[in-house]
Amino acid sequence: MRILIVYGSQYGTTKRYAQKCSELTDLPFINYEEVTDLTDYDLVVHFGGLYAGGVMGLKHTVKALRDSAGLIVATVGLADVSDPENTARIRQSIQKQLPEALFRRTKMFHLRGGIDYQRLSLKHKTMMALLYHRVRHLPESQKTAEDRAMLETYQSRVDFVDDRSLQPLVEEIRKFALPE
Ligand SMILES: Cc1cc2nc3c(=O)[nH]c(=O)nc-3n(C[C@H](O)[C@H](O)[C@H](O)COP(=O)(O)O)c2cc1C
């Protein structure tokens, strides 16, 4: 059983989860930008930062996968992943990024990352400023979990990375590696 961890991370929180997952499972991990061919792998675990709903690097990983390969997607975002409305939105967005048959057999996990406005690129600072001005006066009932997380953390530095949240994902990898 050949398994690989791939990650797409702009500012490092997703990479930290991928690295921790690699330590917990003894599996290798690699930046998606270094991936060319994944056809040797039975299972790929893709960790991706969420950027405007997109999972960083996921399209690249999917293109390199073997047709029959298993896929686990772990998203890392700012919004509260204990909010089912938020995780449903993330899953809808993953569905748009995967072919239907692959989506049906993909296991998904959702983790919380962080943000440090001082480190954001100009493009990302501008995107967040536009979003902030668009949503700050919305009635509470119209704000999504993403809107709320952004408003609560705007211009600050927060780190919600919690290694313990990896446990269900690690269990899933072990199940795949050691089928009963
Ligand atoms: C431009 C931009 C867009 C983002 N979009 C989302 C989003 O749609 N949903 C979400 O939960 N978090 C969103 N975030 C927060 C990131 O997902 C969060 O900072 C994550 O930890 C980044 O991962 P990284 O440090 O590995 O790059 C966004 C952040 C930026 C800067």
The ligand as a Gaussian input file, in Angstrom:
#p B3LYP/6-31G(d) Opt

LIG

0 1
 C       -7.337000      35.817000       0.421000
 C       -7.757000      34.823000       1.470000
 C       -8.912000      34.057000       1.287000
 C       -9.323000      33.129000       2.265000
 N      -10.473000      32.405000       2.080000
 C      -10.908000      31.559000       3.063000
 C      -12.110000      30.806000       2.914000
 O      -12.783000      30.856000       1.885000
 N      -12.508000      30.031000       3.944000
 C      -11.792000      29.919000       5.111000
 O      -12.212000      29.202000       6.037000
 N      -10.603000      30.583000       5.265000
 C      -10.165000      31.396000       4.259000
 N       -8.972000      32.087000       4.402000
 C       -8.128000      31.813000       5.587000
 C       -7.058000      30.749000       5.250000
 O       -7.661000      29.573000       4.777000
 C       -6.263000      30.458000       6.522000
 O       -5.492000      31.591000       6.787000
 C       -5.375000      29.215000       6.381000
 O       -4.836000      28.902000       7.656000
 C       -4.284000      29.452000       5.343000
 O       -3.466000      28.315000       5.173000
 P       -1.885000      28.443000       4.934000
 O       -1.297000      29.157000       6.159000
 O       -1.415000      27.044000       4.837000
 O       -1.685000      29.214000       3.658000
 C       -8.539000      32.990000       3.442000
 C       -7.367000      33.746000       3.609000
 C       -6.973000      34.648000       2.645000
 C       -5.714000      35.440000       2.864000

